[in-house]
Amino acid sequence: MRPKKILIAIFSQTGTTLRVAEEISDGLRAASGCEIIFHTIHSLPVPSPAEFDVIGIGTPVYMFRPPFPVKDFINSLTDLKGKSFFTFVQYGSAPGACGNWIRKQMQKKHARDIGYLLTRGSDYFIGYIKRGYLFSADSPNQHELNKAHNFGQLLIRRLGSKIEETEKFDPATHPVYAIERFTTNRLYTKLLYSRFFKADERCDACGICIKKCPVKNIKPGMKKHPVWNSNCILCGTCEMVCPKDAVSSPFDWLIFAPFMAFNINKAKREKTPYVRVAHGDGKTVRIE
């Protein structure tokens, strides 16, 4: 089977997932010459899956799970019987249940799983950055991008084979990660955490946090100061990019400190690559 049309749906904030997607796309074209359409998840219009032979889902890991917009996109898909899918996930320190959740949901929609690619991506998460750690700082590197290109070619070979061959599922999520995933679920985020993002007196209404929010959850309020709505995805971008360090979030709460310390120490024990950094005025700078 040579697919005529492939949809690659991605959620990419810093461009990492996009870079991997482009390499996979190049590999797919080199092996088959098929037509490939890119779709940015959480943007309109949403392509109809019925138009495609294969659907690819690409995403970073948020709180050891897919970001909420990715889950929404997958849940919105109707029955995919007769179609194939592949998944590619970028993680900085631990993939958690992200890839497993996507693959299981797509299989429930009766799509054929033809491939899973797990690569590292720079972990620009404010909870680690403010504590001085940037994990997987130089990823995806060229080796990982080459791996993505080869993955694209592999997908075409699997499509043409009757053998059901694909990668194993990721190991079960560590119990502490599972607790973190649960305590940052959508309901808690909507009803609790989203209410505690705020900008203090240092805010000069520059609008950068509004512009950079990937889901347009922040709107200008009185004197154009930011106001957070309830559709937050807990990416921490607003706090990360503020040039006045005026934004605070629940990630600054003391209750999260033990979890952040556990995550950082566990990643270091597992020899996850990292660099030490300092963050201020919306910029992250390496210090060693």
RODOKOL-802426 format. One record per residue (C-alpha): residue in three letters; chain; x, y, z. Coordinates in steps of 0.02 Angstrom, whole numbers. Example, Ala and Ser with C-alpha at 12.3 -4.5 7.8 and 13.67 -1.06 7.14 Angstrom:
<recs>
+------+------+--------+--------+--------+
! code ! unit !      u !      v !      w !
+------+------+--------+--------+--------+
!  ALA !    A !    615 !   -225 !    390 !
!  SER !    A !    684 !    -53 !    357 !
+------+------+--------+--------+--------+
</recs>
This chain:
<recs>
+------+------+--------+--------+--------+
! code ! unit !      u !      v !      w !
+------+------+--------+--------+--------+
!  MET !    A !      0 !      0 !      0 !
!  ARG !    A !     66 !    171 !    -48 !
!  PRO !    A !    -31 !    309 !     40 !
!  LYS !    A !    -93 !    451 !    -68 !
!  LYS !    A !   -117 !    578 !     71 !
!  ILE !    A !    -45 !    593 !    247 !
!  LEU !    A !   -100 !    713 !    384 !
!  ILE !    A !     31 !    762 !    513 !
!  ALA !    A !    -53 !    852 !    659 !
!  ILE !    A !     66 !    933 !    781 !
!  PHE !    A !     68 !   1040 !    938 !
!  SER !    A !    233 !   1136 !    943 !
!  GLN !    A !    271 !   1288 !   1051 !
!  THR !    A !    459 !   1307 !   1035 !
!  GLY !    A !    477 !   1225 !    864 !
!  THR !    A !    552 !   1062 !    926 !
!  THR !    A !    405 !    953 !    875 !
!  LEU !    A !    394 !   1044 !    709 !
!  ARG !    A !    577 !   1006 !    670 !
!  VAL !    A !    549 !    821 !    705 !
!  ALA !    A !    389 !    824 !    600 !
!  GLU !    A !    482 !    900 !    453 !
!  GLU !    A !    614 !    765 !    459 !
!  ILE !    A !    482 !    629 !    465 !
!  SER !    A !    396 !    712 !    319 !
!  ASP !    A !    556 !    715 !    217 !
!  GLY !    A !    580 !    529 !    253 !
!  LEU !    A !    401 !    491 !    201 !
!  ARG !    A !    418 !    586 !     37 !
!  ALA !    A !    586 !    507 !     -2 !
!  ALA !    A !    510 !    334 !     18 !
!  SER !    A !    343 !    362 !    -69 !
!  GLY !    A !    321 !    535 !   -146 !
!  CYS !    A !    153 !    549 !    -59 !
!  GLU !    A !     61 !    711 !    -21 !
!  ILE !    A !     83 !    773 !    157 !
!  ILE !    A !    -25 !    903 !    243 !
!  PHE !    A !     29 !    984 !    407 !
!  HIS !    A !   -101 !   1040 !    534 !
!  THR !    A !    -64 !   1142 !    690 !
!  ILE !    A !   -170 !   1071 !    829 !
!  HIS !    A !   -282 !   1202 !    908 !
!  SER !    A !   -296 !   1301 !    746 !
!  LEU !    A !   -439 !   1315 !    622 !
!  PRO !    A !   -498 !   1245 !    507 !
!  VAL !    A !   -475 !   1065 !    562 !
!  PRO !    A !   -446 !    945 !    415 !
!  SER !    A !   -566 !    801 !    394 !
!  PRO !    A !   -482 !    634 !    433 !
!  ALA !    A !   -588 !    555 !    296 !
!  GLU !    A !   -476 !    640 !    167 !
!  PHE !    A !   -318 !    550 !    226 !
!  ASP !    A !   -247 !    375 !    221 !
!  VAL !    A !   -128 !    401 !    367 !
!  ILE !    A !   -133 !    517 !    519 !
!  GLY !    A !     23 !    566 !    617 !
!  ILE !    A !     11 !    644 !    791 !
!  GLY !    A !    160 !    741 !    857 !
!  THR !    A !    173 !    824 !   1027 !
!  PRO !    A !    285 !    871 !   1173 !
!  VAL !    A !    252 !    798 !   1346 !
!  TYR !    A !    160 !    908 !   1471 !
!  MET !    A !    151 !    845 !   1650 !
!  PHE !    A !    187 !    667 !   1593 !
!  ARG !    A !     37 !    669 !   1473 !
!  PRO !    A !    -14 !    750 !   1309 !
!  PRO !    A !    -61 !    935 !   1317 !
!  PHE !    A !   -248 !    965 !   1332 !
!  PRO !    A !   -267 !   1026 !   1150 !
!  VAL !    A !   -189 !    864 !   1087 !
!  LYS !    A !   -310 !    760 !   1190 !
!  ASP !    A !   -455 !    865 !   1124 !
!  PHE !    A !   -399 !    840 !    944 !
!  ILE !    A !   -386 !    651 !    964 !
!  ASN !    A !   -551 !    639 !   1057 !
!  SER !    A !   -635 !    736 !    916 !
!  LEU !    A !   -585 !    607 !    785 !
!  THR !    A !   -722 !    490 !    728 !
!  ASP !    A !   -702 !    306 !    684 !
!  LEU !    A !   -538 !    279 !    590 !
!  LYS !    A !   -565 !    103 !    527 !
!  GLY !    A !   -461 !     70 !    372 !
!  LYS !    A !   -335 !    207 !    413 !
!  SER !    A !   -162 !    199 !    489 !
!  PHE !    A !    -79 !    312 !    616 !
!  PHE !    A !     91 !    349 !    690 !
!  THR !    A !    144 !    445 !    845 !
!  PHE !    A !    299 !    548 !    885 !
!  VAL !    A !    332 !    622 !   1057 !
!  GLN !    A !    466 !    741 !   1120 !
!  TYR !    A !    515 !    739 !   1303 !
!  GLY !    A !    643 !    829 !   1409 !
!  SER !    A !    658 !    719 !   1562 !
!  ALA !    A !    523 !    583 !   1561 !
!  PRO !    A !    388 !    535 !   1434 !
!  GLY !    A !    265 !    475 !   1566 !
!  ALA !    A !    103 !    411 !   1489 !
!  CYS !    A !    100 !    533 !   1344 !
!  GLY !    A !    139 !    415 !   1199 !
!  ASN !    A !     44 !    270 !   1276 !
!  TRP !    A !   -115 !    373 !   1295 !
!  ILE !    A !   -112 !    433 !   1115 !
!  ARG !    A !    -81 !    260 !   1044 !
!  LYS !    A !   -218 !    178 !   1148 !
!  GLN !    A !   -345 !    310 !   1102 !
!  MET !    A !   -306 !    296 !    917 !
!  GLN !    A !   -318 !    107 !    926 !
!  LYS !    A !   -489 !    123 !   1009 !
!  LYS !    A !   -541 !    218 !    854 !
!  HIS !    A !   -491 !     64 !    752 !
!  ALA !    A !   -339 !    141 !    667 !
!  ARG !    A !   -187 !     33 !    631 !
!  ASP !    A !    -31 !     79 !    732 !
!  ILE !    A !    118 !     83 !    613 !
!  GLY !    A !    248 !    172 !    718 !
!  TYR !    A !    301 !    263 !    875 !
!  LEU !    A !    451 !    380 !    888 !
!  LEU !    A !    513 !    447 !   1053 !
!  THR !    A !    646 !    584 !   1047 !
!  ARG !    A !    712 !    713 !   1167 !
!  GLY !    A !    672 !    897 !   1157 !
!  SER !    A !    733 !   1046 !   1257 !
!  ASP !    A !    632 !   1052 !   1419 !
!  TYR !    A !    584 !   1234 !   1434 !
!  PHE !    A !    475 !   1207 !   1586 !
!  ILE !    A !    474 !   1350 !   1711 !
!  GLY !    A !    467 !   1232 !   1860 !
!  TYR !    A !    640 !   1166 !   1817 !
!  ILE !    A !    711 !   1323 !   1736 !
!  LYS !    A !    684 !   1430 !   1891 !
!  ARG !    A !    774 !   1298 !   1992 !
!  GLY !    A !    923 !   1309 !   1875 !
!  TYR !    A !    901 !   1158 !   1761 !
!  LEU !    A !    870 !   1143 !   1575 !
!  PHE !    A !    853 !    960 !   1528 !
!  SER !    A !    892 !    895 !   1353 !
!  ALA !    A !    955 !   1069 !   1311 !
!  ASP !    A !   1028 !   1028 !   1141 !
!  SER !    A !    891 !    914 !   1077 !
!  PRO !    A !    837 !    867 !    952 !
!  ASN !    A !   1017 !    849 !    893 !
!  GLN !    A !   1068 !    790 !    720 !
!  HIS !    A !   1069 !    608 !    772 !
!  GLU !    A !    889 !    623 !    832 !
!  LEU !    A !    837 !    715 !    674 !
!  ASN !    A !    916 !    579 !    568 !
!  LYS !    A !    820 !    453 !    670 !
!  ALA !    A !    660 !    547 !    630 !
!  HIS !    A !    701 !    546 !    444 !
!  ASN !    A !    731 !    358 !    448 !
!  PHE !    A !    570 !    336 !    545 !
!  GLY !    A !    474 !    416 !    401 !
!  GLN !    A !    549 !    292 !    279 !
!  LEU !    A !    511 !    148 !    398 !
!  LEU !    A !    328 !    198 !    405 !
!  ILE !    A !    309 !    175 !    218 !
!  ARG !    A !    387 !      2 !    226 !
!  ARG !    A !    268 !    -48 !    365 !
!  LEU !    A !    118 !     15 !    267 !
!  GLY !    A !    167 !   -100 !    125 !
!  SER !    A !    186 !   -251 !    238 !
!  LYS !    A !     52 !   -367 !    304 !
!  ILE !    A !    155 !   -397 !    461 !
!  GLU !    A !     90 !   -300 !    611 !
!  GLU !    A !    254 !   -226 !    670 !
!  THR !    A !    275 !    -75 !    782 !
!  GLU !    A !    370 !    -13 !    936 !
!  LYS !    A !    333 !    -69 !   1113 !
!  PHE !    A !    233 !     40 !   1231 !
!  ASP !    A !    329 !    145 !   1357 !
!  PRO !    A !    352 !     75 !   1534 !
!  ALA !    A !    221 !    114 !   1665 !
!  THR !    A !    228 !    290 !   1734 !
!  HIS !    A !    321 !    311 !   1899 !
!  PRO !    A !    194 !    329 !   2043 !
!  VAL !    A !    254 !    505 !   2086 !
!  TYR !    A !    234 !    559 !   1905 !
!  ALA !    A !     60 !    482 !   1905 !
!  ILE !    A !     15 !    587 !   2058 !
!  GLU !    A !     80 !    744 !   1974 !
!  ARG !    A !    -18 !    703 !   1817 !
!  PHE !    A !   -177 !    679 !   1918 !
!  THR !    A !   -156 !    838 !   2022 !
!  THR !    A !   -132 !    942 !   1864 !
!  ASN !    A !   -279 !    870 !   1768 !
!  ARG !    A !   -398 !    978 !   1667 !
!  LEU !    A !   -531 !    997 !   1802 !
!  TYR !    A !   -409 !   1057 !   1934 !
!  THR !    A !   -325 !   1170 !   1807 !
!  LYS !    A !   -489 !   1248 !   1753 !
!  LEU !    A !   -565 !   1270 !   1926 !
!  LEU !    A !   -409 !   1303 !   2031 !
!  TYR !    A !   -241 !   1334 !   1951 !
!  SER !    A !   -300 !   1450 !   1813 !
!  ARG !    A !   -366 !   1570 !   1947 !
!  PHE !    A !   -194 !   1595 !   2023 !
!  PHE !    A !    -94 !   1659 !   1875 !
!  LYS !    A !    -66 !   1844 !   1901 !
!  ALA !    A !     45 !   1992 !   1859 !
!  ASP !    A !    108 !   2105 !   1997 !
!  GLU !    A !    151 !   2290 !   2002 !
!  ARG !    A !    305 !   2263 !   1892 !
!  CYS !    A !    193 !   2227 !   1742 !
!  ASP !    A !    205 !   2365 !   1611 !
!  ALA !    A !     67 !   2294 !   1498 !
!  CYS !    A !    190 !   2249 !   1361 !
!  GLY !    A !     74 !   2110 !   1300 !
!  ILE !    A !    209 !   1979 !   1273 !
!  CYS !    A !    124 !   1850 !   1384 !
!  ILE !    A !    -39 !   1878 !   1289 !
!  LYS !    A !     46 !   1856 !   1122 !
!  LYS !    A !    145 !   1700 !   1172 !
!  CYS !    A !      3 !   1603 !   1255 !
!  PRO !    A !    -20 !   1454 !   1137 !
!  VAL !    A !   -207 !   1438 !   1171 !
!  LYS !    A !   -252 !   1623 !   1182 !
!  ASN !    A !   -304 !   1605 !   1363 !
!  ILE !    A !   -240 !   1777 !   1415 !
!  LYS !    A !   -332 !   1936 !   1371 !
!  PRO !    A !   -294 !   2121 !   1404 !
!  GLY !    A !   -392 !   2187 !   1552 !
!  MET !    A !   -390 !   2352 !   1644 !
!  LYS !    A !   -249 !   2463 !   1580 !
!  LYS !    A !   -207 !   2318 !   1461 !
!  HIS !    A !   -138 !   2213 !   1603 !
!  PRO !    A !   -157 !   2025 !   1573 !
!  VAL !    A !   -308 !   1930 !   1633 !
!  TRP !    A !   -305 !   1739 !   1634 !
!  ASN !    A !   -459 !   1641 !   1583 !
!  SER !    A !   -498 !   1460 !   1627 !
!  ASN !    A !   -427 !   1372 !   1472 !
!  CYS !    A !   -248 !   1367 !   1537 !
!  ILE !    A !   -144 !   1214 !   1487 !
!  LEU !    A !    -10 !   1239 !   1621 !
!  CYS !    A !    132 !   1264 !   1498 !
!  GLY !    A !    205 !   1407 !   1601 !
!  THR !    A !    248 !   1508 !   1446 !
!  CYS !    A !    176 !   1669 !   1516 !
!  GLU !    A !    290 !   1662 !   1668 !
!  MET !    A !    437 !   1608 !   1562 !
!  VAL !    A !    431 !   1752 !   1437 !
!  CYS !    A !    387 !   1899 !   1550 !
!  PRO !    A !    528 !   2028 !   1530 !
!  LYS !    A !    489 !   2104 !   1700 !
!  ASP !    A !    472 !   1940 !   1798 !
!  ALA !    A !    300 !   2005 !   1845 !
!  VAL !    A !    202 !   1844 !   1816 !
!  SER !    A !    180 !   1715 !   1953 !
!  SER !    A !     93 !   1548 !   1940 !
!  PRO !    A !     48 !   1395 !   2045 !
!  PHE !    A !    217 !   1323 !   1997 !
!  ASP !    A !    287 !   1445 !   2126 !
!  TRP !    A !    185 !   1369 !   2267 !
!  LEU !    A !    280 !   1280 !   2404 !
!  ILE !    A !    168 !   1127 !   2384 !
!  PHE !    A !    246 !   1094 !   2214 !
!  ALA !    A !    426 !   1111 !   2276 !
!  PRO !    A !    445 !    929 !   2333 !
!  PHE !    A !    381 !    867 !   2165 !
!  MET !    A !    500 !    979 !   2069 !
!  ALA !    A !    646 !    922 !   2178 !
!  PHE !    A !    599 !    739 !   2152 !
!  ASN !    A !    585 !    760 !   1963 !
!  ILE !    A !    751 !    849 !   1949 !
!  ASN !    A !    845 !    725 !   2059 !
!  LYS !    A !    770 !    576 !   1971 !
!  ALA !    A !    815 !    646 !   1800 !
!  LYS !    A !    994 !    675 !   1858 !
!  ARG !    A !   1007 !    499 !   1929 !
!  GLU !    A !    949 !    430 !   1762 !
!  LYS !    A !   1086 !    533 !   1677 !
!  THR !    A !    966 !    642 !   1579 !
!  PRO !    A !   1074 !    772 !   1491 !
!  TYR !    A !   1058 !    947 !   1564 !
!  VAL !    A !   1141 !   1116 !   1581 !
!  ARG !    A !   1134 !   1235 !   1727 !
!  VAL !    A !   1044 !   1396 !   1689 !
!  ALA !    A !    989 !   1560 !   1764 !
!  HIS !    A !    823 !   1639 !   1719 !
!  GLY !    A !    771 !   1821 !   1731 !
!  ASP !    A !    689 !   1959 !   1631 !
!  GLY !    A !    611 !   1831 !   1515 !
!  LYS !    A !    778 !   1753 !   1465 !
!  THR !    A !    862 !   1589 !   1507 !
!  VAL !    A !   1051 !   1594 !   1508 !
!  ARG !    A !   1173 !   1449 !   1528 !
!  ILE !    A !   1292 !   1470 !   1673 !
!  GLU !    A !   1407 !   1322 !   1644 !
+------+------+--------+--------+--------+
</recs>
